[in-house]
């Protein structure tokens, strides 16, 4: 029986439906203290003094730490610009200023209110526009001196600049018959994993720290905490409980460093779990983008040139912002053959909560703009939106911006599938209910899944069962099921015989993280490599046991190896493993590790500066169609039904792939229609689930059809590639294009709220 | 602690003595004293539904319910759905139907579903949507959850 391609129920499903799955908040240690945070009330202020005496006198308080008490350095994935606690000054309202550990959570929180911090308020910069102004207050006085992992232009409040150019954009405009140029704006979106961020840290007798936390990579937790506290990596062990959703917010640091500092200071276990309000106010959000985009095409619909200029709000700290910006600028050409392409982005520090990784990594922002423009070009030229895209679609053998190879014809297949399944041809005959308008809208995108390093270890136990260890954290997407499926299929054993080791920096091979849609593709490849190594060793034993050559052997279903053509001549994995453990050769362990090493950019064809990812690739594709209805009285847009065709190479677990597509769609629906983090001056005004709305069962279409396109990726595990992020990326433009088709109004600012839609309709009652 | 007293609560069919103050919530008692951590704290203000608990036959928010008011009531948590290691059809339907991703909302969704199916063993999809509209999920897009509830309704009808 093949394990790959099967709708296997989640292997962690049983513990989750029985309530036994343990997340970080569910862990308790003997004598455990509880941590709490004092947040900054100011967006920008110098810290003059601290008075912690009253807090320390509160019975039950074990420790109070300020920014002056925490030694260590600065951390950050691209720019090392952040301390665990504000040091010298605060840079956004909500920033952690002091932390307390106490016998219970209530006491810890009460103690934070007894801390007296004297601030000297500074003028704040609250938008990129303010940040780039002449003489603007500096968010980081030492900006240019901070360590950066790649070279870029920076200084003042400019945190990073990134630029791509290929072809000859300036000359190309003259050959275009139609050019559209517009400004677009997207909003800050909150991740809202239902599990708030948290950590539990315990110090052992040797002073070594064990860190459990809500995370997307135990290895990133380890690296960040070591940077932040100035500890060698060997002193920190990071492990993972179950993780209650992570959409980018749990990839880099949240409270692990603070919790570790309290544990070190007290010598006791400390647990710190954020409230929902804190989770909104002090972790990270999706970047708001302001973009100017210009796209030109010939009369026959061939796309000739595109130029994108983006101004991006970094927030107070670099976090993943340079990566997000660089990636989005690189994706902004879309999955089309556009020979002349240029994109430029500038990232500015502001006195706001940091912006960082969020599913799609900048791609949803640029895709909203670029796919809106393709719809406008199609309308101007009288070409069907699907036809326009198909004429320009990238195909196997083409390259991405910079020269990264495309191995798949999946994009054209996505277009055909979404077009057929949605019955696109009926779009002019749709019947709308009274006082409603209705239309189909579509949009497309591409994404990557090949990035950075990963490893896998497969061990054959004495009885012939297997332990798989990859260090990849399952954040809910299903890798704890998919990776064992890959392993079991490779070894031709039932998945029940594969145990999965929980990620542990002491025992697991490195895995950069559950991010960038990469686990199935990257970790899957490592699992196959490790399984192959085990198979080779098993065969070496079997050859000696059966007195034949290794090349005469075949792997048989159910954990056996036998001589080809001689059914009765075979040994079981157990026979082999017992021999290895007790007589000859030693225990059988297979390991593999790899790093994605295909260069992103060929410098002979593309001019680039400030590139944050020198090696990235492996493209997946997507086409979305939405049946959109607009209420003429209220302006409210509703998606009645949706189709999302995703090219995933091979679905290792089709049911899980469908779950990713539907879940990604709905997160994209929220981004498109109603989610927005709002500031009033320096403060976020809606840091609660009452005021920040995410989709409920009543907001989603009755049917979201996942359409799985399986165009195998040559080096993917069983042909598979990533699915995590791509389903969110083109939802907003598909809805916006549907609204435009239904009402003739174009909205270029997200979210597409009833107010904005209604106002636009009223302002343009006879548009087009 | 001020006003602390010991009360007895009927949790999953067992009498359990717990320490409460007039302000102690059911969620805190269940999680921090009885270590029944299936109910989750997602927002602590009654919006997300991850702490949904059955009191008699009504789904309530554990984070908004004061423990001291629940003496003499039958409290059922997600842990109480599994009896002698046997999953209820609804638990099976969730597991087999891809309705569980990260699992953090699952306990609350299951309790809301359980309450719905006791009142209405074969709900329509719209009735399911209404009954689960107070349970937030950020992973699934709800589609497979709604399908699983409808399927469990079908299944229990045939049993």
Interface residues (C-beta under 8 A of the other chain):
Chain A: X7 X9 X10 X12 X13 X14 X15 X16 X17 X18 X19 X20 X21 X22 X23 X25 X26 X28 X191 X192 X193 X194 X195 X196 X242 X243 X244 X245 X246 X247 X273 X275 X276 X475 X476 X477 X478 X655 X656 X658 X659 X662 X663 X664 X665 X666 X667 X688 X689 X690 X694 X695 X696 X697 X698 X700 X702 X703 X704
Chain B: X31 X35 X36 X37 X38 X39 X40 X41 X42 X43 X44 X45 X47 X48 X50 X77 X78 X79 X81 X82 X87 X91 X92 X94 X95 X96 X97 X98 X100 X101 X102 X103 X104 X105 X106 X107 X110 X125 X128 X129 X130 X132 X133 X134 X135 X136 X137 X138 X139 X140 X141 X142 X143 X144 X145 X146
